[in-house]
Amino acid sequence: MEFMLNKKVKSIVLAAGKGTRMKSELPKVLHSIFDKPLLGYVMDSVNKLDYIDENFIIVGHEAEKVEEFVKKNYENAKCIMQCPQLGTGDAVSKAVPFLKDFDGYVIVLCGDTPLITSETIKNFIEFHDNNHADLTVMSAIFENPKNYGRIIRDKNNKFIAIVEEKDALPQQKAVKEINAGIYCINWKIVSTAFNSLQNNNAQGEYYLTDIVKWAVSKNLNVQSYILDNNEEIFGINSKADLAEAVKILNKKSLIKLMNEGVQITDLNSTFISPETTIGADTVILPNVYITGKNIIGKNCKIGPFSHIRNGAVIGNNVRIGNFVEIKKSVIKDNTNVSHLSYIGDSELGSHVNIGAGTITANYNPISKIKSKTIIKDGANTGSNSVLVAPVTVNEMASVAAGSVITKDVESYSLAVTRPPLRIIQDWVKRKIEQLSGGIK
């Protein structure tokens, strides 16, 4: 049965931190996995749930860059500035004026946890709703809970507080249930807590975790939802964490594709973004790297050493050779793109043959404009040919090897731009004699 939620839901995503350990001028949440920022993964998981209609992104460090990304990609999101940055509780409080009359649930997430799934967020909200909770905290069990806030319970196992590790007593540090940093709040009841937060702690910050203590003091219904897969709350704090998240996300993506009938010959050297769909019986050879959102059909052969970038739509029975790069292009059924070629901003018809070393020159560095190359059904290009966009090679036309094409090529025509071949007899012999001083 489909879960019916009577309450409206909004999200607050914390994305203000500098991420000092990243050692980078780029905001932490804009570091990418498969060319997609960490914040994008969190936002996409949230937006897959139909009943979440509005998102508030708390920004701070390099706020302009984060706002630019949000505005470009998410119409249902609003950025709110936190300056100075005085802790997670202070961050959420910045959204309070925008939710003054809201009567529903607010989920709070971190913008640096790209592995969180929409299914987990959905189950979390359902748990909160089914238990008629006022406040629900997502938790997880870790054998080594170092650096995490601990879930503290009383002698009756009732959830009473979250204590940050730097503020925890030795017996509290021994607790293995940790705070995952994701909250579901009955906003009308709990939002007043943000008016009474204190900063009496080692950091001098306003902790979001203190709303648990506040809710307990008001005898509200406080729950914890224990996460099944701890990997989902893996937070990115360093470049090493980023690399580990790539491995986790990639492994999950590859297993899913193999379960759908894709043959991947080397799991250790193949990287495919979760947004890419691939048809059954397609073979992915070693050292293939696929980023962004792409569609690849059935019975294709990709690689080795191919790079497919965002926006590729590849049909069935297509061969992408080794050291080929594809970017934002449509390639129809039964077409071959041979090794050492670049196909960008292009449309290739069916039964097209792209010779080795073919380049679609799509970018004008002076005007900064990218133009399209169209190669229609049955056409072919010879090795080391360059097609300078905008240009069209029509049906069954042929481009001779080594040609530079700057004009449209008519159907069934041959386009040749190279100079006529000259053979100078004994040229090498004479050079050798000159170098040897005329001695034979």
Secondary structure in CASP SS format (residue, H / E / C, confidence):
PFRMAT SS
TARGET T0000
AUTHOR 0000-0000-0000
METHOD secondary structure of the structure
MODEL  1
M C 1.00
E C 1.00
F C 1.00
M C 1.00
L C 1.00
N C 1.00
K C 1.00
K E 1.00
V E 1.00
K E 1.00
S E 1.00
I E 1.00
V E 1.00
L E 1.00
A E 1.00
A C 1.00
G C 1.00
K C 1.00
G C 1.00
T H 1.00
R H 1.00
M H 1.00
K C 1.00
S C 1.00
E C 1.00
L C 1.00
P C 1.00
K H 1.00
V H 1.00
L H 1.00
H C 1.00
S E 1.00
I E 1.00
F C 1.00
D C 1.00
K E 1.00
P E 1.00
L H 1.00
L H 1.00
G H 1.00
Y H 1.00
V H 1.00
M H 1.00
D H 1.00
S H 1.00
V H 1.00
N H 1.00
K C 1.00
L C 1.00
D C 1.00
Y C 1.00
I E 1.00
D E 1.00
E E 1.00
N E 1.00
F E 1.00
I E 1.00
I E 1.00
V E 1.00
G C 1.00
H C 1.00
E C 1.00
A H 1.00
E H 1.00
K H 1.00
V H 1.00
E H 1.00
E H 1.00
F H 1.00
V H 1.00
K H 1.00
K H 1.00
N H 1.00
Y C 1.00
E C 1.00
N C 1.00
A E 1.00
K E 1.00
C E 1.00
I E 1.00
M E 1.00
Q C 1.00
C C 1.00
P C 1.00
Q C 1.00
L C 1.00
G C 1.00
T H 1.00
G H 1.00
D H 1.00
A H 1.00
V H 1.00
S H 1.00
K C 1.00
A C 1.00
V H 1.00
P H 1.00
F H 1.00
L H 1.00
K C 1.00
D C 1.00
F C 1.00
D C 1.00
G E 1.00
Y E 1.00
V E 1.00
I E 1.00
V E 1.00
L E 1.00
C E 1.00
G C 1.00
D C 1.00
T C 1.00
P C 1.00
L C 1.00
I C 1.00
T C 1.00
S H 1.00
E H 1.00
T H 1.00
I H 1.00
K H 1.00
N H 1.00
F H 1.00
I H 1.00
E H 1.00
F H 1.00
H H 1.00
D H 1.00
N H 1.00
N C 1.00
H C 1.00
A C 1.00
D C 1.00
L E 1.00
T E 1.00
V E 1.00
M E 1.00
S E 1.00
A E 1.00
I E 1.00
F C 1.00
E C 1.00
N C 1.00
P C 1.00
K C 1.00
N C 1.00
Y C 1.00
G C 1.00
R E 1.00
I E 1.00
I E 1.00
R E 1.00
D C 1.00
K C 1.00
N C 1.00
N C 1.00
K C 1.00
F E 1.00
I E 1.00
A E 1.00
I E 1.00
V E 1.00
E C 1.00
E H 1.00
K H 1.00
D H 1.00
A C 1.00
L C 1.00
P H 1.00
Q H 1.00
Q H 1.00
K H 1.00
A C 1.00
V C 1.00
K C 1.00
E E 1.00
I E 1.00
N E 1.00
A E 1.00
G E 1.00
I E 1.00
Y E 1.00
C E 1.00
I E 1.00
N E 1.00
W H 1.00
K H 1.00
I H 1.00
V H 1.00
S H 1.00
T H 1.00
A H 1.00
F H 1.00
N H 1.00
S C 1.00
L C 1.00
Q C 1.00
N C 1.00
N C 1.00
N C 1.00
A C 1.00
Q C 1.00
G C 1.00
E C 1.00
Y C 1.00
Y C 1.00
L C 1.00
T C 1.00
D H 1.00
I H 1.00
V H 1.00
K H 1.00
W H 1.00
A H 1.00
V H 1.00
S H 1.00
K C 1.00
N C 1.00
L C 1.00
N C 1.00
V E 1.00
Q E 1.00
S E 1.00
Y E 1.00
I E 1.00
L C 1.00
D C 1.00
N C 1.00
N H 1.00
E H 1.00
E H 1.00
I H 1.00
F C 1.00
G C 1.00
I C 1.00
N C 1.00
S C 1.00
K H 1.00
A H 1.00
D H 1.00
L H 1.00
A H 1.00
E H 1.00
A H 1.00
V H 1.00
K H 1.00
I H 1.00
L H 1.00
N H 1.00
K H 1.00
K H 1.00
S H 1.00
L H 1.00
I H 1.00
K H 1.00
L H 1.00
M H 1.00
N H 1.00
E C 1.00
G C 1.00
V C 1.00
Q E 1.00
I E 1.00
T C 1.00
D C 1.00
L C 1.00
N C 1.00
S C 1.00
T C 1.00
F E 1.00
I E 1.00
S C 1.00
P C 1.00
E C 1.00
T C 1.00
T E 1.00
I E 1.00
G C 1.00
A C 1.00
D C 1.00
T C 1.00
V E 1.00
I E 1.00
L C 1.00
P C 1.00
N C 1.00
V C 1.00
Y E 1.00
I E 1.00
T C 1.00
G C 1.00
K C 1.00
N C 1.00
I E 1.00
I E 1.00
G C 1.00
K C 1.00
N C 1.00
C C 1.00
K E 1.00
I E 1.00
G C 1.00
P C 1.00
F C 1.00
S C 1.00
H E 1.00
I E 1.00
R C 1.00
N C 1.00
G C 1.00
A C 1.00
V E 1.00
I E 1.00
G C 1.00
N C 1.00
N C 1.00
V C 1.00
R E 1.00
I E 1.00
G C 1.00
N C 1.00
F C 1.00
V C 1.00
E E 1.00
I E 1.00
K E 1.00
K C 1.00
S C 1.00
V E 1.00
I E 1.00
K C 1.00
D C 1.00
N C 1.00
T C 1.00
N E 1.00
V E 1.00
S C 1.00
H C 1.00
L C 1.00
S C 1.00
Y E 1.00
I E 1.00
G E 1.00
D C 1.00
S E 1.00
E E 1.00
L E 1.00
G C 1.00
S C 1.00
H C 1.00
V C 1.00
N E 1.00
I E 1.00
G C 1.00
A C 1.00
G C 1.00
T C 1.00
I E 1.00
T E 1.00
A E 1.00
N C 1.00
Y E 1.00
N E 1.00
P C 1.00
I C 1.00
S C 1.00
K C 1.00
I E 1.00
K E 1.00
S C 1.00
K C 1.00
T E 1.00
I E 1.00
I E 1.00
K C 1.00
D C 1.00
G C 1.00
A C 1.00
N E 1.00
T E 1.00
G C 1.00
S C 1.00
N C 1.00
S C 1.00
V E 1.00
L E 1.00
V E 1.00
A C 1.00
P C 1.00
V E 1.00
T E 1.00
V E 1.00
N C 1.00
E C 1.00
M C 1.00
A C 1.00
S E 1.00
V E 1.00
A C 1.00
A C 1.00
G C 1.00
S C 1.00
V E 1.00
I E 1.00
T C 1.00
K C 1.00
D C 1.00
V E 1.00
E C 1.00
S C 1.00
Y C 1.00
S C 1.00
L E 1.00
A E 1.00
V C 1.00
T C 1.00
R C 1.00
P C 1.00
P C 1.00
L C 1.00
R C 1.00
I C 1.00
I C 1.00
Q C 1.00
D C 1.00
W H 1.00
V H 1.00
K H 1.00
R H 1.00
K H 1.00
I H 1.00
E H 1.00
Q H 1.00
L H 1.00
S C 1.00
G C 1.00
G C 1.00
I C 1.00
K C 1.00
END
